[in-house]
Structure formats: structure tokens, C-alpha cells
Amino acid sequence: MRKILVIVGAFLALMIGAIYLAKLLHPTTPTFSDADLRPARVELPASSNAFPLLIEAGGLLTTTEAERPLLARLANGDFWDDEQAQGFLRENATALTTLNAALARPNFQVDAITNFDAKFPYMEEWRQLTRLLLVEARSSFRNGDEALAFTKVLGIIRFGHRVEGSGVNTLHYLTGAAIKSRALGCLRQFTDVTKLPANHLLQMAKQLETYEADQNMLREALKEDYLTQATFFDEFPNGTTIVSNARPTAVSRFAYDATKSKMELAEQIRRTMAAVTNCYATGIQEMPKERTKRSAFWQFLRGNAVGTILNEMTLPLRRALLARKCQENVALRAICVRACPARLSHESGAQSSITGGIASRLSRGNPTGRLRW
């Protein structure tokens, strides 16, 4: 037992010595500027902002939790029952009317986030509203109004696109991407069986191109993430953080520096923003690598071990975000390419001009001619 205590004591002494050595090696904290990472947010008047009406629409939903799986199956096209579909639309007619009024407004900006562990219950409501819109579009398509069905699905894609650029963090960006993904799946199913002429599908493809993932929107979302996490780092040493359950330990006080933590985070965010390109193979090379794979002793010796660990916990999420953005664009462009050939077998002579025009737009700026990610 005494031998074990000696070993443990020696280890603790070594770690404490390493902490103080790190302090000696890094006696001062350099200053830095993060002015370039401040979000360009300008508050919008409520009268032109769709967000308040979206909240109102979510509160008008009548679908119960037990009914949601059935609504999801109808929205996804897994099966169809017209009576049940019409029942959902009738019961939620007021919510859909309010939703359409919201989407008609010129701007969409979510309320600013003031709490690091804030909850966003309206995201689940937006998922249910999206499902209702998809059911509405599928109903139009099955009843023979295919042009209206395509218009409705494009409206859902626009909805998701606006959520992506709603002026808050990457969680909202991913919510918008999920809405677009659902709608793109529905649109792909429609293009496979539609009887609309090729020119109609060409116009649809041109409109669809305008809803590619917006790089500036994603960069602004990353800036919002930085601002929230930087505030957390400022408050962490005092034990009064915006995360309700985060309290620094005695060891972390010696192995933590708020300014260094923000500097590391700023580097990660800047490199992630540089990676937000339309080419995944290029972008992923810009992503920073983890330092925490090295030994614990090296981390303490380097200084700010706690801040480094906290920062690098979010790195995989940013890589996944970059991949998700690229997947979204690939799915969208694939539908653009697929749309016209799905109908060209019925209309001779149009294939070369239409598909050639689409292909040239999709590969613009890419000398190899490959689809950009």
C-alpha cells in the first residue's frame, strides 16, 4: 500500500511540477484580435422577419406525438393513404396558413443566442411543419397537379435555405440543411416519374441551382459559434459560466488560460472558414488537426491543457459540418443533372442542348469538368 501511495504521490508531484514549468515557459499571455470573427448581425424589424410567424405556426400544430411517425411516413413517401393525408392537412390548416405567411416575408432572422446551453424547441416544430408541407406537395402530385407539386417542393427547399442563413449558430445551419435534404429526396422521386415537359424541368433545375449551400451563411454561423464559445472561456475560470453545470477544478485553474483558449479556438474557426469551399478534397486539408492525441505530460508542459481539450472536443463536429455541406450540394446538383434526362426519352432532339447547358453550369470554374463538392 505504501508503495502505491509513493507512486501516486510522485506522479502528482511530477504533474504539478510540469504545470509550474509550463507557467515559467509561458509567463505572459499574448494579446490577439478576433475582430474578423465577430458576426455581421443587424437586427431586423419584427414586421419583416419571418421568425415570429414561424414560432406562431409551430404553436398552432395539432399533430400529437403518437401521430408523428405516421406523418413522417407519409412525408417520406413510404406509403400513401389519401384520407389520412387530407386529415393531417385539414387539422393543421391554420398552422400551414401561418407558415405560408411567414415564408412570404422578405427576411428571416432567428433571435440571438444568449446562453451556451440554450434549447431550441422550435426546431422540432419546424420538422413537423416541413413534413406537412411535403404531404401537401405529394398530395398535389398524386392528384395530377405536378407543376404545383414541384413549386411546393421548391418552396420547402427555399425554407431550408433560409433557415441555413438565419443568422445564428451551426446547429440552425444543420437544421436548414436537413429540411433541404428531405425536400430534395421528394424532388428526386418526382423527377423520376413526372410527365412534365423537359423545358419545365430545365426551369426547375435553374431555380434549384440558386439554393446551393451558401458559403457566406456557413461562415457567419461559425462566427456565431466562436462568439458563444469565447464567452464561455471568459466566464469559465470564475465558476459562473453560461454553461449551467461547468465548474473549473483546482487543477484546471493552473492548466487553463482564457485568452490562449480563445486564440486556439480562433485559429480553428478561421481554418474551418477557409475550408468552406465547394471542393471537399481541398477543404478538408485546411481543417486543423488535434493536439490532444499527444501525451498528457506534453499537454501540461505546453500550457493551457484544459482549454486545448475543450476546443478539440468540437473539431469532429466541424469536419462533419463540412462534409454535410458538400453532401447537400452533391445531392442538389445530381437532381439538376437527372431532371431533364428523366423526361428527354419522350422528347427527341432536346437532350444535347439542355443537359449540356446544365453540365457546363455545374462544372463552372472547374477545368477538369468534374462536379464540384
C-alpha positions as CSV (number, residue, x, y, z in Angstrom):
1,M,0.0,0.0,0.0
2,R,2.8,2.4,0.9
3,K,4.5,1.7,-2.5
4,I,1.3,2.6,-4.3
5,L,1.0,5.8,-2.3
6,V,4.6,6.7,-3.1
7,I,4.0,6.1,-6.8
8,V,0.8,8.2,-6.8
9,G,2.5,11.0,-4.8
10,A,5.4,11.0,-7.2
11,F,3.0,11.2,-10.2
12,L,1.1,14.1,-8.7
13,A,4.4,15.9,-7.9
14,L,5.5,15.4,-11.4
15,M,2.3,16.8,-12.8
16,I,2.3,19.8,-10.5
17,G,5.9,20.4,-11.4
18,A,5.0,20.2,-15.1
19,I,2.2,22.8,-14.6
20,Y,4.6,25.3,-12.9
21,L,7.2,24.6,-15.6
22,A,4.6,25.4,-18.2
23,K,3.9,28.6,-16.4
24,L,7.6,29.5,-16.4
25,L,7.9,28.7,-20.1
26,H,4.7,30.7,-20.9
27,P,4.8,33.5,-18.3
28,T,2.7,36.0,-20.3
29,T,-0.4,35.7,-22.3
30,P,-0.1,37.4,-25.7
31,T,-2.9,39.7,-26.9
32,F,-4.8,39.0,-30.1
33,S,-7.6,40.3,-32.1
34,D,-10.8,38.4,-33.1
35,A,-12.5,41.4,-34.8
36,D,-12.7,39.3,-38.0
37,L,-14.7,36.7,-36.2
38,R,-17.5,39.0,-35.0
39,P,-20.8,38.1,-36.7
40,A,-22.2,40.7,-39.1
41,R,-25.6,40.7,-37.4
42,V,-28.0,43.6,-37.9
43,E,-31.3,43.2,-36.0
44,L,-34.4,43.1,-38.3
45,P,-37.8,44.7,-37.5
46,A,-40.3,42.1,-36.5
47,S,-42.7,43.2,-39.2
48,S,-40.4,41.9,-42.0
49,N,-38.9,39.0,-40.1
50,A,-40.4,35.5,-40.7
51,F,-39.2,34.1,-37.4
52,P,-42.0,35.4,-35.1
53,L,-44.7,34.0,-37.5
54,L,-42.8,30.7,-37.7
55,I,-42.9,30.4,-33.9
56,E,-46.7,31.2,-34.1
57,A,-47.1,28.5,-36.8
58,G,-45.4,25.9,-34.6
59,G,-47.7,26.7,-31.7
60,L,-50.7,26.0,-33.9
61,L,-49.7,22.4,-34.7
62,T,-52.3,19.9,-33.7
63,T,-50.4,16.7,-34.5
64,T,-49.8,14.6,-31.4
65,E,-46.6,12.8,-30.6
66,A,-48.3,9.5,-31.3
67,E,-49.3,10.7,-34.8
68,R,-45.8,11.9,-35.8
69,P,-44.5,8.5,-37.1
70,L,-47.4,8.2,-39.5
71,L,-46.9,11.8,-40.6
72,A,-43.3,11.1,-41.2
73,R,-44.1,8.0,-43.4
74,L,-46.5,10.0,-45.5
75,A,-44.0,12.8,-45.9
76,N,-41.2,10.5,-46.9
77,G,-43.4,8.6,-49.4
78,D,-43.0,5.3,-47.7
79,F,-46.7,4.7,-48.2
80,W,-49.8,6.7,-49.1
81,D,-53.3,7.0,-47.7
82,D,-55.2,9.9,-49.1
83,E,-57.7,10.0,-46.3
84,Q,-55.1,10.2,-43.6
85,A,-53.0,12.7,-45.6
86,Q,-56.0,15.0,-46.0
87,G,-56.9,14.6,-42.4
88,F,-53.4,15.9,-41.3
89,L,-53.7,18.9,-43.7
90,R,-57.2,19.8,-42.5
91,E,-56.4,19.6,-38.9
92,N,-53.3,21.8,-39.4
93,A,-54.7,24.2,-41.9
94,T,-54.3,27.2,-39.6
95,A,-50.7,26.3,-38.9
96,L,-50.0,25.9,-42.6
97,T,-51.6,29.3,-43.4
98,T,-49.5,31.0,-40.8
99,L,-46.4,29.2,-42.1
100,N,-47.0,30.3,-45.7
101,A,-47.5,33.9,-44.4
102,A,-44.1,33.6,-42.6
103,L,-42.3,32.3,-45.7
104,A,-43.8,35.2,-47.7
105,R,-41.9,37.7,-45.5
106,P,-38.7,39.1,-47.1
107,N,-36.3,38.4,-44.2
108,F,-35.6,35.5,-41.8
109,Q,-33.5,36.0,-38.7
110,V,-33.6,33.9,-35.5
111,D,-33.3,35.5,-32.1
112,A,-29.7,36.0,-30.9
113,I,-28.4,33.2,-28.7
114,T,-27.6,34.5,-25.2
115,N,-27.0,31.1,-23.4
116,F,-24.4,28.5,-24.4
117,D,-26.7,25.6,-23.4
118,A,-29.8,27.2,-24.8
119,K,-32.6,24.9,-26.0
120,F,-34.4,25.4,-29.3
121,P,-37.8,23.7,-29.1
122,Y,-39.0,25.3,-32.3
123,M,-36.6,23.1,-34.3
124,E,-38.9,20.1,-33.7
125,E,-41.9,22.2,-34.7
126,W,-40.1,23.1,-37.9
127,R,-39.6,19.4,-38.6
128,Q,-43.3,18.8,-38.3
129,L,-44.2,21.8,-40.4
130,T,-41.8,20.5,-43.1
131,R,-43.5,17.1,-43.1
132,L,-46.9,18.7,-43.5
133,L,-45.6,20.7,-46.5
134,L,-44.2,17.5,-48.0
135,V,-47.5,15.8,-47.6
136,E,-49.2,18.7,-49.2
137,A,-46.8,18.5,-52.2
138,R,-47.2,14.7,-52.6
139,S,-51.0,15.2,-52.5
140,S,-50.8,17.7,-55.3
141,F,-48.6,15.4,-57.4
142,R,-50.9,12.3,-56.8
143,N,-53.9,14.4,-57.8
144,G,-52.4,15.3,-61.1
145,D,-51.2,18.8,-60.5
146,E,-47.5,18.1,-61.0
147,A,-46.5,21.6,-61.7
148,L,-47.9,22.8,-58.4
149,A,-46.2,19.9,-56.6
150,F,-42.8,20.9,-58.0
151,T,-43.5,24.5,-56.9
152,K,-44.4,23.4,-53.4
153,V,-41.2,21.3,-53.0
154,L,-39.0,24.2,-54.3
155,G,-40.7,26.3,-51.6
156,I,-39.6,23.8,-49.0
157,I,-36.1,23.9,-50.3
158,R,-36.2,27.7,-50.1
159,F,-37.5,27.4,-46.5
160,G,-34.5,25.2,-45.6
161,H,-32.1,27.6,-47.4
162,R,-33.4,30.5,-45.3
163,V,-33.0,28.6,-42.1
164,E,-29.4,27.9,-43.0
165,G,-28.9,31.6,-43.3
166,S,-31.0,32.6,-40.3
167,G,-28.1,34.4,-38.5
168,V,-27.3,32.1,-35.7
169,N,-25.1,29.0,-35.0
170,T,-24.2,25.9,-36.9
171,L,-27.0,23.9,-35.3
172,H,-29.5,26.1,-37.1
173,Y,-27.5,25.7,-40.3
174,L,-27.7,22.0,-40.0
175,T,-31.4,22.2,-39.3
176,G,-31.9,24.1,-42.5
177,A,-29.7,21.5,-44.4
178,A,-31.9,18.7,-43.0
179,I,-35.1,20.5,-44.3
180,K,-33.5,20.8,-47.7
181,S,-32.4,17.2,-47.7
182,R,-36.0,16.0,-47.1
183,A,-37.3,18.2,-49.9
184,L,-34.5,17.1,-52.3
185,G,-35.4,13.5,-51.7
186,C,-39.0,14.2,-52.6
187,L,-38.0,16.2,-55.6
188,R,-35.8,13.3,-56.9
189,Q,-38.8,11.0,-56.6
190,F,-41.0,13.4,-58.6
191,T,-38.4,13.8,-61.4
192,D,-38.3,10.1,-61.9
193,V,-42.0,9.7,-62.8
194,T,-43.2,13.2,-63.9
195,K,-44.9,13.8,-67.1
196,L,-44.0,17.5,-67.3
197,P,-42.1,18.6,-70.4
198,A,-38.3,18.9,-70.4
199,N,-38.4,22.7,-70.6
200,H,-40.4,22.8,-67.4
201,L,-37.8,20.7,-65.7
202,L,-35.0,22.8,-67.1
203,Q,-36.5,25.9,-65.5
204,M,-36.9,24.0,-62.2
205,A,-33.2,23.0,-62.4
206,K,-32.1,26.6,-63.0
207,Q,-34.1,27.7,-59.9
208,L,-32.7,24.8,-57.9
209,E,-29.2,26.0,-58.5
210,T,-29.8,29.2,-56.6
211,Y,-30.3,27.1,-53.4
212,E,-26.8,25.6,-53.2
213,A,-25.3,25.7,-49.8
214,D,-24.2,29.3,-49.2
215,Q,-20.6,29.6,-48.1
216,N,-21.1,33.0,-46.5
217,M,-24.1,31.7,-44.5
218,L,-21.9,28.9,-43.1
219,R,-19.1,31.2,-42.3
220,E,-21.4,33.5,-40.4
221,A,-22.8,30.5,-38.4
222,L,-19.2,29.6,-37.5
223,K,-18.6,33.1,-36.2
224,E,-21.7,32.8,-34.0
225,D,-20.3,29.6,-32.6
226,Y,-17.0,31.3,-31.9
227,L,-18.7,34.2,-30.1
228,T,-20.7,31.9,-27.9
229,Q,-17.7,29.7,-27.0
230,A,-15.4,32.6,-26.4
231,T,-17.9,34.0,-23.9
232,F,-17.8,30.6,-22.2
233,F,-14.0,30.7,-22.0
234,D,-14.1,34.2,-20.4
235,E,-16.5,33.0,-17.7
236,F,-15.1,29.6,-17.1
237,P,-12.4,30.5,-14.5
238,N,-14.9,32.2,-12.2
239,G,-17.2,29.2,-12.0
240,T,-20.1,31.3,-13.3
241,T,-20.2,30.1,-16.8
242,I,-23.1,30.3,-19.3
243,V,-23.0,26.5,-19.2
244,S,-25.0,25.7,-16.1
245,N,-23.0,22.6,-15.0
246,A,-19.5,23.7,-15.8
247,R,-17.2,24.4,-12.9
248,P,-13.4,24.6,-13.0
249,T,-11.4,22.3,-10.7
250,A,-8.3,23.3,-8.8
251,V,-6.0,21.7,-11.4
252,S,-7.8,23.3,-14.3
253,R,-7.1,26.7,-12.8
254,F,-3.4,26.1,-13.2
255,A,-3.8,24.5,-16.7
256,Y,-6.1,27.0,-18.2
257,D,-5.9,30.4,-19.8
258,A,-8.9,32.1,-21.2
259,T,-7.0,34.2,-23.8
260,K,-5.0,31.2,-25.0
261,S,-8.1,29.2,-25.3
262,K,-9.7,31.9,-27.4
263,M,-6.6,32.1,-29.6
264,E,-6.7,28.4,-30.2
265,L,-10.4,28.5,-31.0
266,A,-10.0,31.5,-33.3
267,E,-7.3,29.5,-35.3
268,Q,-9.7,26.5,-35.6
269,I,-12.6,28.7,-36.7
270,R,-10.5,30.6,-39.2
271,R,-9.1,27.4,-40.7
272,T,-12.6,25.9,-40.8
273,M,-13.9,29.0,-42.6
274,A,-11.1,28.7,-45.1
275,A,-12.2,25.1,-45.7
276,V,-15.7,26.1,-46.6
277,T,-15.2,25.7,-50.3
278,N,-17.1,23.8,-53.0
279,C,-14.3,21.2,-53.2
280,Y,-14.3,18.7,-50.3
281,A,-10.9,17.2,-51.1
282,T,-9.3,20.7,-50.9
283,G,-11.4,22.0,-48.0
284,I,-10.7,19.0,-45.7
285,Q,-7.0,19.7,-45.9
286,E,-7.5,23.1,-44.3
287,M,-9.1,21.6,-41.2
288,P,-6.8,21.7,-38.1
289,K,-5.5,18.5,-36.5
290,E,-6.0,17.5,-32.9
291,R,-3.2,18.2,-30.4
292,T,-4.7,16.1,-27.7
293,K,-3.5,12.9,-29.2
294,R,-0.1,13.6,-27.7
295,S,0.7,12.6,-24.1
296,A,-0.9,14.2,-21.1
297,F,2.6,15.3,-19.9
298,W,3.3,17.1,-23.1
299,Q,-0.1,18.9,-23.0
300,F,0.5,20.2,-19.5
301,L,4.1,21.2,-20.4
302,R,2.8,23.1,-23.4
303,G,0.3,25.1,-21.2
304,N,-3.5,25.6,-21.3
305,A,-4.2,21.8,-21.5
306,V,-7.8,22.3,-20.4
307,G,-8.5,24.9,-23.0
308,T,-7.0,22.8,-25.7
309,I,-9.1,19.8,-24.7
310,L,-12.3,21.8,-24.6
311,N,-11.5,23.3,-28.0
312,E,-10.7,20.0,-29.7
313,M,-13.9,18.4,-28.5
314,T,-15.7,20.4,-31.2
315,L,-13.3,19.6,-34.1
316,P,-15.1,16.4,-35.2
317,L,-18.4,18.4,-35.4
318,R,-16.8,20.9,-37.7
319,R,-15.5,18.3,-40.0
320,A,-18.9,16.7,-40.1
321,L,-20.4,20.1,-40.9
322,L,-18.1,20.5,-43.9
323,A,-19.0,17.0,-45.1
324,R,-22.7,17.7,-44.7
325,K,-22.5,20.9,-46.7
326,C,-20.7,19.0,-49.5
327,Q,-23.2,16.2,-49.5
328,E,-26.1,18.7,-49.7
329,N,-24.5,20.3,-52.9
330,V,-23.9,16.9,-54.5
331,A,-27.5,15.9,-53.9
332,L,-28.8,19.2,-55.3
333,R,-26.6,19.1,-58.4
334,A,-27.4,15.4,-59.1
335,I,-31.1,16.3,-59.3
336,C,-30.2,19.1,-61.8
337,V,-28.4,16.7,-64.0
338,R,-31.0,14.0,-63.6
339,A,-34.1,16.1,-64.1
340,C,-34.1,16.6,-67.8
341,P,-32.9,13.1,-68.9
342,A,-35.8,11.7,-66.9
343,R,-38.1,13.3,-69.5
344,L,-36.0,13.5,-72.6
345,S,-36.7,9.9,-73.6
346,H,-40.2,11.3,-74.5
347,E,-38.9,14.3,-76.4
348,S,-36.3,13.8,-79.1
349,G,-33.8,16.4,-80.1
350,A,-33.6,18.4,-76.9
351,Q,-31.0,16.3,-74.9
352,S,-27.8,17.8,-76.1
353,S,-28.7,21.4,-75.6
354,I,-30.4,21.0,-72.2
355,T,-28.0,18.6,-70.5
356,G,-25.0,20.4,-72.0
357,G,-26.2,23.7,-70.5
358,I,-26.8,22.2,-67.1
359,A,-23.4,20.3,-67.1
360,S,-21.5,23.5,-68.0
361,R,-23.1,25.4,-65.2
362,L,-22.5,22.7,-62.6
363,S,-18.8,22.4,-63.5
364,R,-18.1,26.1,-63.8
365,G,-14.7,27.1,-62.5
366,N,-13.5,23.5,-62.6
367,P,-11.1,22.8,-65.5
368,T,-11.4,19.0,-65.1
369,G,-15.1,19.1,-65.7
370,R,-15.9,17.1,-62.6
371,L,-18.8,18.0,-60.4
372,R,-17.6,20.3,-57.6
373,W,-18.2,19.3,-54.0
